[in-house]
Amino acid sequence: MTESAGDDAFRRELRGWLEEHPPPSVRVATTRDEVEVLRTWQRTLHAGRWVGIHWPLEYGGRGASVTQSAIYNQEL
């Protein structure tokens, strides 16, 4: 996969955001507390505009390309 300058900037932005908002260690919720941890994480992702990144800007997404969606999945 060849990344453009925009893709590289996208990766840097996401990495910086993840440094400030590290994902929880919980991957699969098996208790009520873990469910709440993951819900809080989803709210954090949403607040940072990191949910539905491939959606168009006018619908709350980032209009991310296929390459940027792959970068997102790699970084998370």
MITORLO-348843 format. One line per field, with one value per residue: x, y, z of N, C-alpha, C in turn; residue number from 1; residue in one letter. Coordinates in nm, 4 decimals, always signed. Example, Ala and Ser with C-alpha at 12.3 -4.5 7.8 and 13.67 -1.06 7.14 Angstrom:
BEGIN
n.X c(+1.3190 | +1.2850)
n.Y c(-0.5690 | -0.2250)
n.Z c(+0.7800 | +0.7080)
ca.X c(+1.2300 | +1.3670)
ca.Y c(-0.4500 | -0.1060)
ca.Z c(+0.7800 | +0.7140)
c.X c(+1.3200 | +1.2900)
c.Y c(-0.3300 | +0.0030)
c.Z c(+0.7800 | +0.7870)
kese c(1 | 2)
mido c(A | S)
***
This chain:
BEGIN
n.X c(+0.0842 | +0.0707 | +0.1199 | -0.0186 | +0.0701 | -0.1430 | -0.2482 | -0.0393 | -0.0424 | -0.2915 | -0.2424 | -0.0511 | -0.2091 | -0.4030 | -0.2379 | -0.1318 | -0.3672 | -0.4431 | -0.2329 | -0.2962 | -0.5424 | -0.5538 | -0.6521 | -0.8721 | -0.7739 | -0.9522 | -1.0974 | -1.3080 | -1.6169 | -1.7085 | -1.8192 | -2.0334 | -1.8917 | -1.6853 | -1.8343 | -1.9174 | -1.6702 | -1.6022 | -1.8159 | -1.7677 | -1.5253 | -1.6168 | -1.7705 | -1.5679 | -1.4198 | -1.6181 | -1.6498 | -1.4058 | -1.4349 | -1.3783 | -1.5345 | -1.7106 | -1.5491 | -1.5273 | -1.7584 | -1.9288 | -1.8328 | -2.0520 | -2.2250 | -2.1167 | -1.8859 | -1.5416 | -1.4870 | -1.3034 | -1.0631 | -1.0272 | -0.7691 | -0.7081 | -0.8974 | -0.7924 | -0.5508 | -0.6488 | -0.7580 | -0.5205 | -0.3761 | -0.5407)
n.Y c(-0.1171 | +0.2080 | +0.5140 | +0.8386 | +1.1887 | +1.2988 | +1.0715 | +1.0028 | +1.2225 | +1.1820 | +0.9419 | +1.0340 | +1.2197 | +1.0504 | +0.8788 | +1.0632 | +1.1422 | +0.8981 | +0.8633 | +1.0533 | +0.9610 | +0.6729 | +0.3428 | +0.1230 | -0.1627 | -0.3649 | -0.5918 | -0.7607 | -0.7498 | -0.8949 | -0.8525 | -0.6291 | -0.3991 | -0.4014 | -0.3680 | -0.1052 | +0.0249 | -0.0148 | +0.1179 | +0.3782 | +0.4173 | +0.4075 | +0.6394 | +0.8247 | +0.7862 | +0.8725 | +1.1435 | +1.2381 | +1.2263 | +0.9822 | +0.7714 | +0.5930 | +0.6839 | +0.6668 | +0.7686 | +1.0355 | +1.3825 | +1.5533 | +1.3916 | +1.3469 | +1.1974 | +1.1485 | +1.1337 | +0.9476 | +0.7738 | +0.4484 | +0.3614 | +0.5215 | +0.4218 | +0.1659 | +0.2333 | +0.3390 | +0.1057 | -0.0421 | +0.1137 | +0.1170)
n.Z c(+0.0000 | -0.0972 | +0.0495 | +0.0368 | +0.0765 | +0.2163 | +0.3341 | +0.5027 | +0.6750 | +0.7885 | +0.9275 | +1.1148 | +1.2548 | +1.3696 | +1.5230 | +1.7063 | +1.8353 | +1.9495 | +2.1277 | +2.3156 | +2.3916 | +2.4868 | +2.3861 | +2.5696 | +2.7681 | +2.7576 | +2.5379 | +2.4721 | +2.6163 | +2.9179 | +3.1576 | +3.3450 | +3.4155 | +3.2274 | +2.9967 | +3.0335 | +3.0244 | +2.7536 | +2.6317 | +2.7152 | +2.5808 | +2.3148 | +2.3137 | +2.3488 | +2.1117 | +1.9316 | +2.0073 | +1.9238 | +1.6551 | +1.5332 | +1.4557 | +1.2132 | +1.0024 | +0.7273 | +0.6302 | +0.4581 | +0.5025 | +0.5481 | +0.6839 | +0.9261 | +0.9195 | +0.8149 | +0.5553 | +0.4740 | +0.2785 | +0.1193 | +0.1736 | +0.3964 | +0.5738 | +0.6086 | +0.7300 | +0.9694 | +1.0857 | +1.1151 | +1.2982 | +1.5227)
ca.X c(+0.0000 | +0.1451 | +0.0481 | +0.0011 | +0.1003 | -0.2651 | -0.2575 | +0.0624 | -0.0935 | -0.4009 | -0.1806 | +0.0086 | -0.3178 | -0.4605 | -0.1402 | -0.1286 | -0.4918 | -0.4385 | -0.1400 | -0.3698 | -0.6623 | -0.5205 | -0.7633 | -0.8725 | -0.7184 | -1.0657 | -1.1274 | -1.4405 | -1.6801 | -1.7705 | -1.8824 | -2.0977 | -1.7866 | -1.6166 | -1.9281 | -1.9110 | -1.5397 | -1.6095 | -1.9099 | -1.6943 | -1.4301 | -1.6927 | -1.8046 | -1.4435 | -1.3968 | -1.7182 | -1.6165 | -1.2883 | -1.4712 | -1.3112 | -1.6356 | -1.7666 | -1.4570 | -1.5459 | -1.8808 | -1.9036 | -1.8244 | -2.1845 | -2.2949 | -2.0408 | -1.7635 | -1.4224 | -1.4686 | -1.1768 | -1.0453 | -1.0051 | -0.6357 | -0.7171 | -0.9705 | -0.6960 | -0.4581 | -0.7251 | -0.7627 | -0.3855 | -0.3345 | -0.6190)
ca.Y c(+0.0000 | +0.3328 | +0.6215 | +0.9744 | +1.2849 | +1.3090 | +0.9495 | +1.0138 | +1.3205 | +1.1136 | +0.8485 | +1.1131 | +1.2737 | +0.9407 | +0.8358 | +1.1665 | +1.1341 | +0.7753 | +0.8847 | +1.1301 | +0.8845 | +0.5316 | +0.2481 | +0.0406 | -0.2976 | -0.4562 | -0.6173 | -0.8219 | -0.7272 | -1.0123 | -0.8063 | -0.4970 | -0.2971 | -0.4008 | -0.3070 | +0.0396 | +0.0692 | -0.0094 | +0.2255 | +0.5039 | +0.4251 | +0.4439 | +0.7818 | +0.8987 | +0.7807 | +0.9569 | +1.2832 | +1.2711 | +1.2059 | +0.8606 | +0.6681 | +0.6127 | +0.7752 | +0.6587 | +0.8398 | +1.1723 | +1.4876 | +1.6080 | +1.2970 | +1.3315 | +1.1204 | +1.2203 | +1.1126 | +0.8736 | +0.6842 | +0.3074 | +0.3549 | +0.5784 | +0.3258 | +0.0606 | +0.2933 | +0.3446 | -0.0303 | -0.0796 | +0.1899 | +0.0744)
ca.Z c(+0.0000 | -0.1067 | +0.1164 | -0.0114 | +0.1831 | +0.2957 | +0.4150 | +0.6068 | +0.7712 | +0.8570 | +1.0225 | +1.2227 | +1.3368 | +1.4473 | +1.6243 | +1.8101 | +1.9108 | +2.0298 | +2.2390 | +2.4159 | +2.4287 | +2.4622 | +2.3932 | +2.6908 | +2.7523 | +2.7376 | +2.3965 | +2.4702 | +2.7462 | +2.9803 | +3.2811 | +3.3315 | +3.4208 | +3.0978 | +2.9015 | +3.0528 | +2.9731 | +2.6073 | +2.5955 | +2.7342 | +2.4701 | +2.1948 | +2.3271 | +2.3264 | +1.9666 | +1.8676 | +2.0360 | +1.8435 | +1.5145 | +1.4857 | +1.4310 | +1.0797 | +0.9339 | +0.5824 | +0.5947 | +0.4079 | +0.6036 | +0.5795 | +0.7705 | +1.0489 | +0.8998 | +0.7721 | +0.4125 | +0.4629 | +0.1645 | +0.1546 | +0.2347 | +0.5306 | +0.6574 | +0.6417 | +0.8280 | +1.0950 | +1.1419 | +1.1552 | +1.4170 | +1.6389)
c.X c(+0.0889 | +0.0623 | +0.0826 | +0.0380 | -0.0219 | -0.2841 | -0.1590 | +0.0170 | -0.2063 | -0.3446 | -0.1210 | -0.0984 | -0.3766 | -0.3641 | -0.1333 | -0.2516 | -0.4899 | -0.3385 | -0.2095 | -0.4911 | -0.6360 | -0.6427 | -0.7578 | -0.8136 | -0.8282 | -1.0926 | -1.2686 | -1.5000 | -1.7462 | -1.8366 | -1.9476 | -1.9932 | -1.7128 | -1.7050 | -1.9199 | -1.7782 | -1.5452 | -1.7081 | -1.8427 | -1.5946 | -1.5002 | -1.7339 | -1.6816 | -1.4098 | -1.4929 | -1.6856 | -1.4975 | -1.3110 | -1.3969 | -1.4076 | -1.6953 | -1.6795 | -1.4732 | -1.6739 | -1.8445 | -1.9041 | -1.9621 | -2.2688 | -2.2152 | -1.9143 | -1.6462 | -1.3996 | -1.3406 | -1.1777 | -1.0306 | -0.8697 | -0.6388 | -0.7955 | -0.8790 | -0.5957 | -0.5244 | -0.7269 | -0.6257 | -0.3472 | -0.4136 | -0.5809)
c.Y c(+0.1236 | +0.4440 | +0.7557 | +1.0641 | +1.3013 | +1.1886 | +0.9543 | +1.1117 | +1.2599 | +1.0198 | +0.9241 | +1.1704 | +1.1655 | +0.8941 | +0.9356 | +1.1610 | +1.0117 | +0.7857 | +0.9593 | +1.0547 | +0.7356 | +0.4409 | +0.1673 | -0.0973 | -0.4011 | -0.4686 | -0.6723 | -0.8077 | -0.8550 | -0.9766 | -0.6704 | -0.3855 | -0.2873 | -0.3413 | -0.1551 | +0.0970 | +0.0839 | +0.0964 | +0.3615 | +0.5244 | +0.4650 | +0.5904 | +0.8694 | +0.9011 | +0.8738 | +1.1052 | +1.3303 | +1.2587 | +1.0870 | +0.7427 | +0.6958 | +0.7024 | +0.7747 | +0.7286 | +0.9784 | +1.2739 | +1.5378 | +1.5155 | +1.2648 | +1.2486 | +1.2092 | +1.2078 | +1.0360 | +0.7822 | +0.5403 | +0.2922 | +0.4100 | +0.4884 | +0.2107 | +0.1102 | +0.2972 | +0.2079 | -0.0772 | -0.0128 | +0.1501 | -0.0658)
c.Z c(+0.0000 | -0.0456 | +0.0546 | +0.1064 | +0.2738 | +0.3860 | +0.5303 | +0.7155 | +0.8536 | +0.9634 | +1.1411 | +1.3154 | +1.4263 | +1.5560 | +1.7393 | +1.8987 | +2.0015 | +2.1445 | +2.3522 | +2.4699 | +2.4039 | +2.4742 | +2.5232 | +2.6630 | +2.7289 | +2.5875 | +2.3794 | +2.6095 | +2.7962 | +3.1126 | +3.2545 | +3.3313 | +3.2880 | +2.9883 | +2.9131 | +3.0039 | +2.8211 | +2.5590 | +2.6081 | +2.6215 | +2.3404 | +2.1987 | +2.3008 | +2.1781 | +1.8936 | +1.8863 | +1.9526 | +1.6936 | +1.4541 | +1.4731 | +1.2939 | +0.9936 | +0.7823 | +0.5369 | +0.5408 | +0.5219 | +0.6454 | +0.6668 | +0.8963 | +1.0379 | +0.8633 | +0.6223 | +0.3836 | +0.3406 | +0.2132 | +0.2235 | +0.3765 | +0.6244 | +0.6988 | +0.7455 | +0.9649 | +1.1626 | +1.1874 | +1.2881 | +1.5408 | +1.6793)
kese c(1 | 2 | 3 | 4 | 5 | 6 | 7 | 8 | 9 | 10 | 11 | 12 | 13 | 14 | 15 | 16 | 17 | 18 | 19 | 20 | 21 | 22 | 23 | 24 | 25 | 26 | 27 | 28 | 29 | 30 | 31 | 32 | 33 | 34 | 35 | 36 | 37 | 38 | 39 | 40 | 41 | 42 | 43 | 44 | 45 | 46 | 47 | 48 | 49 | 50 | 51 | 52 | 53 | 54 | 55 | 56 | 57 | 58 | 59 | 60 | 61 | 62 | 63 | 64 | 65 | 66 | 67 | 68 | 69 | 70 | 71 | 72 | 73 | 74 | 75 | 76)
mido c(M | T | E | S | A | G | D | D | A | F | R | R | E | L | R | G | W | L | E | E | H | P | P | P | S | V | R | V | A | T | T | R | D | E | V | E | V | L | R | T | W | Q | R | T | L | H | A | G | R | W | V | G | I | H | W | P | L | E | Y | G | G | R | G | A | S | V | T | Q | S | A | I | Y | N | Q | E | L)
***
